[in-house]
Amino acid sequence: MADVAMAAGVSHQTVSRVLNDSPLVKDGTRDRVLAAIVELGYRRNNAARMLATNRSGRIGMISAHLGLYGPSTIAVAVQDAGHQAGYQVSLVMVSDFGADTLRAAVERLLDEAVEAIVVAVAHRAALDRALSLELPIPLVIAQGVSHGQPMAAGIDQVAGGVLATEHLLDLGHLHVAHLTGPLDWIEAGQRRAGWQLAHERRGLLPGPELTGDWTARSGYEAGMRIADDPDVSAVFVANDTMALGLLRAMQQTGRRVPDELSVVGFDNIPEAAYLWPALTTVNQELDQLGQRAVELTLRALGGEQDPAADLILPTLLVRESAGPRR
């Protein structure tokens, strides 16, 4: 930094102000400093900066199943929100949910001197283990969250399940079937609870329940079973990828959507609007989830004790895959 100051003919403090985007530096001076930085190939010494400030400017994140739309989108959203707040985000993916695996991920992040950790893993066992950790830094949960939970940012999955199911009931379908995700995932159970609640509110019995594993193949296999059941006129599918497989099964068996079977998904994957027919689905506002997780992290780093936030309410995007009961 002293070399840059000498080359630009300014003080060490002025160089520091330029690097920190201070508005106190005149444009001409800023241009000279930036030109000197380029000429000399200057890079900040982040290790020295961390020693001087006792801050790393880094947040850790633990995630899993990044091949799925929801987890991968949440990971990107947290990284984007972290960068906007001036933090780097170190991402560690866990491939299983054992206590040793989770602890190893935490230790790796602590070795990087992260200031806080965001955990975005909706698998019940992993989340329980994460919540039991005793850490010297804040830990924020960003999946599998319940109402009123401190240090947690989440989406109201039960409300999303209600939205999807009530839309089908409003169309005149009396018993809506449900294709769940794996029920050792908290959010699969919450969406299922919303499906049940929507029927209970109207004094109706729900339709048949099938279990998938979030993949299009499991949606296809469930769809082949539904195709053989003429009593099923509507189905709420717990994610759009399974809904894609189910739509393929309907096309293959000649059962028309939405004329003979109405379908509502969950997630609003980018392809949902371009399926045939275009998929009615629940939009989770995952970008907003990333921002809220980082906001809670910053509040905790600022000294607030157990900050909390309301669950984000999802919305229903009505397209062409659901219609009135015949």
C-alpha positions as CSV (number, residue, x, y, z in Angstrom):
1,M,0.0,0.0,0.0
2,A,2.9,2.3,0.7
3,D,4.3,1.6,-2.8
4,V,0.9,2.5,-4.3
5,A,0.8,5.7,-2.3
6,M,4.3,6.7,-3.4
7,A,3.5,6.0,-7.1
8,A,0.2,8.0,-7.0
9,G,1.7,10.8,-4.9
10,V,-0.8,10.5,-2.1
11,S,-0.9,9.4,1.5
12,H,-1.2,5.9,2.8
13,Q,-4.6,7.0,4.2
14,T,-5.9,8.1,0.8
15,V,-5.0,4.7,-0.7
16,S,-7.0,3.1,2.1
17,R,-10.0,5.4,1.5
18,V,-9.9,4.5,-2.2
19,L,-9.8,0.8,-1.4
20,N,-12.8,1.2,0.9
21,D,-14.8,3.3,-1.6
22,S,-14.8,6.4,0.6
23,P,-16.7,9.3,-0.9
24,L,-14.1,11.7,0.6
25,V,-11.7,11.1,-2.2
26,K,-11.8,13.4,-5.3
27,D,-12.3,11.7,-8.6
28,G,-8.9,12.7,-10.0
29,T,-7.1,11.4,-7.0
30,R,-9.1,8.2,-7.1
31,D,-8.2,7.7,-10.7
32,R,-4.4,8.1,-10.0
33,V,-4.6,5.7,-7.1
34,L,-6.5,3.1,-9.2
35,A,-4.0,3.5,-12.0
36,A,-1.1,2.9,-9.6
37,I,-2.9,-0.2,-8.2
38,V,-3.2,-1.6,-11.8
39,E,0.4,-0.7,-12.7
40,L,1.9,-2.3,-9.5
41,G,-0.4,-5.3,-9.5
42,Y,-1.4,-4.5,-5.9
43,R,-3.6,-7.0,-4.0
44,R,-4.9,-6.6,-0.5
45,N,-3.4,-8.9,2.1
46,N,-6.5,-10.3,3.6
47,A,-4.6,-12.3,6.2
48,A,-3.0,-9.2,7.5
49,R,-6.3,-7.4,7.4
50,M,-8.0,-10.2,9.4
51,L,-5.2,-9.9,12.0
52,A,-5.6,-6.2,12.3
53,T,-9.4,-6.2,12.5
54,N,-10.1,-9.6,14.1
55,R,-12.7,-10.1,11.4
56,S,-12.5,-12.5,8.4
57,G,-15.4,-11.0,6.4
58,R,-16.4,-14.6,5.6
59,I,-19.6,-16.6,6.3
60,G,-19.6,-20.4,6.1
61,M,-22.4,-22.4,4.6
62,I,-23.2,-26.1,4.8
63,S,-25.6,-27.6,2.2
64,A,-26.5,-30.9,0.7
65,H,-28.2,-32.3,-2.4
66,L,-27.0,-29.5,-4.6
67,G,-28.2,-31.4,-7.6
68,L,-31.8,-30.5,-6.6
69,Y,-33.3,-27.2,-7.6
70,G,-34.3,-26.0,-4.1
71,P,-31.0,-26.6,-2.3
72,S,-28.9,-25.3,-5.2
73,T,-31.0,-22.2,-5.5
74,I,-30.8,-21.5,-1.8
75,A,-27.0,-21.9,-1.9
76,V,-26.7,-19.3,-4.7
77,A,-29.1,-17.0,-2.9
78,V,-27.1,-17.0,0.3
79,Q,-23.9,-16.4,-1.6
80,D,-25.4,-13.5,-3.5
81,A,-26.9,-11.9,-0.4
82,G,-23.6,-12.4,1.5
83,H,-21.6,-10.7,-1.3
84,Q,-24.1,-7.8,-1.3
85,A,-23.5,-7.4,2.4
86,G,-19.7,-7.4,1.9
87,Y,-19.0,-11.0,2.9
88,Q,-17.4,-13.9,1.1
89,V,-19.3,-17.2,1.5
90,S,-17.5,-20.5,1.9
91,L,-19.7,-23.4,0.8
92,V,-19.2,-26.9,2.1
93,M,-21.4,-29.7,0.7
94,V,-22.1,-32.8,2.9
95,S,-22.9,-36.1,1.1
96,D,-24.3,-37.9,4.1
97,F,-25.9,-36.9,7.4
98,G,-23.7,-38.6,10.0
99,A,-22.6,-36.7,13.0
100,D,-18.9,-37.1,12.0
101,T,-19.6,-35.7,8.5
102,L,-21.4,-32.6,9.9
103,R,-18.7,-32.0,12.5
104,A,-16.0,-32.3,9.9
105,A,-17.8,-29.7,7.7
106,V,-18.1,-27.3,10.7
107,E,-14.4,-27.8,11.6
108,R,-13.4,-27.0,8.1
109,L,-15.3,-23.8,8.2
110,L,-13.9,-22.8,11.6
111,D,-10.4,-23.4,10.2
112,E,-11.3,-20.7,7.6
113,A,-12.1,-18.3,10.5
114,V,-15.7,-17.8,9.3
115,E,-17.7,-15.4,11.5
116,A,-21.0,-17.4,11.3
117,I,-22.4,-20.5,9.6
118,V,-25.6,-20.9,7.6
119,V,-26.9,-24.5,7.5
120,A,-29.3,-25.3,4.6
121,V,-30.1,-29.0,5.0
122,A,-33.7,-30.0,5.3
123,H,-33.0,-33.7,6.3
124,R,-34.4,-34.2,9.8
125,A,-31.4,-36.1,11.2
126,A,-28.9,-33.6,9.9
127,L,-30.9,-30.6,11.1
128,D,-31.3,-32.1,14.6
129,R,-27.5,-32.6,14.8
130,A,-26.8,-29.1,13.5
131,L,-29.1,-27.6,16.2
132,S,-27.3,-29.6,18.9
133,L,-23.9,-28.1,18.0
134,E,-22.2,-25.8,20.5
135,L,-20.3,-23.3,18.5
136,P,-18.3,-20.1,19.4
137,I,-20.0,-18.3,16.4
138,P,-23.6,-17.8,15.3
139,L,-25.4,-20.6,13.5
140,V,-28.4,-19.8,11.3
141,I,-30.8,-22.5,9.8
142,A,-32.2,-21.9,6.3
143,Q,-34.3,-25.0,5.6
144,G,-36.8,-27.1,7.6
145,V,-37.8,-24.1,9.7
146,S,-40.9,-23.8,11.9
147,H,-42.9,-20.7,13.0
148,G,-41.2,-18.7,15.8
149,Q,-37.9,-20.6,15.5
150,P,-35.0,-18.3,16.5
151,M,-31.8,-18.0,14.4
152,A,-33.8,-19.5,11.4
153,A,-34.9,-18.2,8.1
154,G,-37.5,-20.2,6.3
155,I,-40.5,-20.5,3.9
156,D,-43.9,-21.5,5.2
157,Q,-44.1,-24.9,3.6
158,V,-47.4,-25.7,5.3
159,A,-49.0,-22.6,3.8
160,G,-47.6,-23.6,0.4
161,G,-49.2,-27.1,0.7
162,V,-52.5,-25.4,1.6
163,L,-52.3,-23.1,-1.4
164,A,-51.7,-25.9,-3.8
165,T,-54.5,-28.1,-2.4
166,E,-57.1,-25.4,-2.0
167,H,-56.6,-24.3,-5.6
168,L,-57.6,-27.8,-6.7
169,L,-60.5,-28.0,-4.2
170,D,-61.7,-24.6,-5.5
171,L,-61.8,-26.1,-8.9
172,G,-64.3,-28.7,-7.7
173,H,-62.0,-31.7,-7.0
174,L,-63.3,-33.4,-3.9
175,H,-60.3,-35.5,-2.9
176,V,-56.9,-34.4,-4.0
177,A,-54.1,-37.0,-4.2
178,H,-50.6,-36.1,-3.0
179,L,-47.2,-37.3,-4.2
180,T,-44.9,-36.5,-1.3
181,G,-41.1,-36.1,-1.1
182,P,-39.2,-38.4,1.2
183,L,-40.7,-37.9,4.6
184,D,-37.4,-37.9,6.4
185,W,-37.1,-34.4,4.9
186,I,-38.8,-31.9,7.2
187,E,-40.2,-29.8,4.3
188,A,-41.8,-32.8,2.6
189,G,-43.7,-33.4,5.9
190,Q,-44.7,-29.8,6.1
191,R,-46.1,-29.7,2.6
192,R,-47.9,-33.0,3.3
193,A,-49.4,-31.3,6.5
194,G,-50.7,-28.5,4.3
195,W,-52.4,-30.9,2.0
196,Q,-54.1,-32.6,5.0
197,L,-55.0,-29.3,6.6
198,A,-56.7,-28.0,3.4
199,H,-59.0,-31.0,3.4
200,E,-59.7,-30.8,7.1
201,R,-60.9,-27.2,6.8
202,R,-63.5,-28.3,4.3
203,G,-64.5,-31.5,6.1
204,L,-63.2,-33.7,3.2
205,L,-61.1,-36.8,3.2
206,P,-57.9,-36.5,1.2
207,G,-57.2,-38.6,-1.9
208,P,-54.6,-41.3,-2.0
209,E,-51.0,-40.6,-0.9
210,L,-47.9,-41.7,-2.8
211,T,-44.3,-41.2,-1.8
212,G,-41.5,-40.1,-4.1
213,D,-37.8,-39.1,-3.8
214,W,-37.8,-35.7,-5.5
215,T,-36.8,-37.2,-8.8
216,A,-38.6,-37.2,-12.2
217,R,-38.4,-41.0,-12.2
218,S,-40.3,-41.3,-9.0
219,G,-42.9,-38.9,-10.3
220,Y,-43.2,-41.0,-13.5
221,E,-43.6,-44.2,-11.5
222,A,-46.3,-42.6,-9.3
223,G,-48.0,-41.2,-12.4
224,M,-48.3,-44.7,-13.9
225,R,-50.1,-45.8,-10.7
226,I,-52.4,-42.8,-10.7
227,A,-53.2,-43.3,-14.4
228,D,-54.9,-46.6,-13.5
229,D,-57.1,-45.0,-10.9
230,P,-60.1,-43.2,-12.5
231,D,-61.2,-41.9,-9.1
232,V,-58.2,-39.5,-8.9
233,S,-59.0,-36.3,-10.7
234,A,-56.4,-34.0,-9.1
235,V,-52.9,-34.4,-7.6
236,F,-50.6,-32.1,-5.6
237,V,-47.0,-33.0,-6.3
238,A,-44.4,-31.9,-3.7
239,N,-41.9,-30.7,-6.2
240,D,-41.9,-29.7,-9.9
241,T,-39.3,-32.3,-10.9
242,M,-41.6,-35.1,-9.8
243,A,-44.5,-33.3,-11.5
244,L,-42.5,-33.4,-14.7
245,G,-42.2,-37.2,-14.5
246,L,-45.9,-37.5,-13.6
247,L,-46.9,-35.4,-16.7
248,R,-44.8,-37.8,-18.9
249,A,-46.7,-40.7,-17.4
250,M,-50.0,-39.1,-18.2
251,Q,-49.0,-38.4,-21.8
252,Q,-47.8,-41.9,-22.2
253,T,-51.0,-43.5,-20.9
254,G,-53.3,-41.1,-22.8
255,R,-54.7,-39.4,-19.7
256,R,-55.2,-35.8,-20.6
257,V,-54.0,-32.9,-18.3
258,P,-55.9,-31.0,-17.1
259,D,-59.1,-32.4,-18.8
260,E,-58.9,-35.8,-17.0
261,L,-56.3,-35.0,-14.3
262,S,-55.3,-31.7,-12.7
263,V,-51.7,-31.3,-11.5
264,V,-50.1,-28.7,-9.2
265,G,-46.4,-28.7,-8.4
266,F,-44.1,-26.9,-5.9
267,D,-40.9,-24.9,-6.5
268,N,-41.5,-23.0,-9.7
269,I,-38.4,-24.4,-11.5
270,P,-37.4,-22.3,-14.5
271,E,-38.8,-25.0,-16.9
272,A,-42.2,-25.1,-15.2
273,A,-43.7,-22.4,-17.5
274,Y,-42.5,-24.3,-20.6
275,L,-43.8,-27.8,-19.8
276,W,-46.8,-29.1,-21.7
277,P,-49.2,-28.0,-20.3
278,A,-47.5,-25.2,-18.4
279,L,-47.3,-26.2,-14.8
280,T,-49.4,-24.5,-12.0
281,T,-47.0,-24.4,-9.1
282,V,-46.1,-22.9,-5.7
283,N,-43.3,-20.3,-5.9
284,Q,-41.0,-20.4,-2.8
285,E,-39.3,-16.9,-3.1
286,L,-35.9,-18.6,-2.6
287,D,-33.9,-15.4,-3.4
288,Q,-35.7,-13.7,-0.5
289,L,-34.8,-16.7,1.7
290,G,-31.1,-16.1,1.0
291,Q,-31.4,-12.5,1.9
292,R,-33.2,-13.2,5.1
293,A,-30.7,-15.8,6.2
294,V,-27.9,-13.3,5.8
295,E,-29.8,-10.6,7.5
296,L,-30.3,-12.8,10.6
297,T,-26.6,-13.6,10.4
298,L,-25.6,-9.9,10.4
299,R,-28.1,-9.2,13.3
300,A,-26.4,-12.0,15.4
301,L,-23.0,-10.7,14.5
302,G,-24.1,-7.3,15.6
303,G,-24.8,-8.6,19.1
304,E,-28.6,-9.3,18.9
305,Q,-29.5,-12.3,21.0
306,D,-31.3,-15.1,19.1
307,P,-32.8,-12.9,16.3
308,A,-35.9,-14.3,14.6
309,A,-37.8,-13.6,11.5
310,D,-41.3,-14.4,10.1
311,L,-41.6,-17.3,7.7
312,I,-41.8,-16.2,4.0
313,L,-45.2,-16.8,2.5
314,P,-45.1,-18.6,-0.8
315,T,-47.4,-17.7,-3.7
316,L,-49.3,-19.8,-6.3
317,L,-48.6,-19.3,-9.9
318,V,-51.7,-20.4,-11.9
319,R,-50.9,-21.8,-15.4
320,E,-52.5,-24.5,-17.5
321,S,-52.1,-27.9,-15.7
322,A,-55.1,-27.6,-13.4
323,G,-58.8,-27.2,-14.4
324,P,-62.3,-27.8,-13.2
325,R,-63.4,-31.3,-12.2
326,R,-65.4,-32.9,-15.0
